[in-house]
């Protein structure tokens, strides 16, 4: 009899990152005495009140995240950094973040607890773990992260099409205080480059466009087509100032093979033969406090048009 119960409990735990609650154990036939005995023998490891890990199951941050939800009151979901990690826009943290309903207790020794009444539209599950949807996750992170960190997560999410700009805006509106919420304006501003008619091709390009705006440079033309004297298209420039014949190319050589690099260099040589100046840009040019690219662009864009 006990062997059958243990086998049943093991199957449940396999679907829950090695976890089992006392409530579920009693529901399938365990007595409280049997549960306590397994805990004393080390077969079930008590992580929190009425939450157990089956011995032998690997400890992962996913397990810790689900344990924090199972130990919390009804409606507990992972949120903030932990939710961001589930969505793949940042790394996990040691102590999981969870959000519980406003009327519930906010105490937990295995999680960082926030209180908020979440709209059902802002809640989902990933790998069996309840969590906030990515739009709400970004809204929460906007209140605790620096603008640069928030931009990186947002760009990663939008580039991978994990969320759409309008879904982020709707999540802001549903959140308490909406645009008055800490960091909400920063998030809205960061969305700007993704809501134009032409979307950035990568997070790197999105960061570049934001820096150009911060530097108060003239707005560039995106996806500008350069044609030769016969009208044939030579290249499409992601960021360009046609009147000054200046363009930027984000250096992504690490992502291309030698043949692609040679092809790009030949193409840029033909464009430069028409009088264009193409400046390479790397992530180092976009660091806070870096002024070399800004100063060079400022000088070039002030030159009289040829």
Secondary structure, DSSP 8 states (H G I E B T S, - for coil): -HHHHHHHHHHHHHTTTTEEEHHHHHHTT--HHHHHHHHHTTSEEEEETTEEEETT----HHHHHHHHHHHS-TT-EE-HHHHHHHHTSS---SSEEEEE-TTS----SSEEEEE----GGGEEEETTEEEE-HHHHHHHHHTTS-HHHHHHHHHHHHHTTSS-HHHHHHHHHHSTTGGGSTTHHHHHHHHGGGSSSS--SSHHHHHHHHHHHHTT----EEEEEEE-TTS-EEEEEEEEETTTTEEEEE--GGGS-HHHHHHHHHHHHHHHTTT-EEEEE-GGGGSTT--HHHHHHHHHHTS---
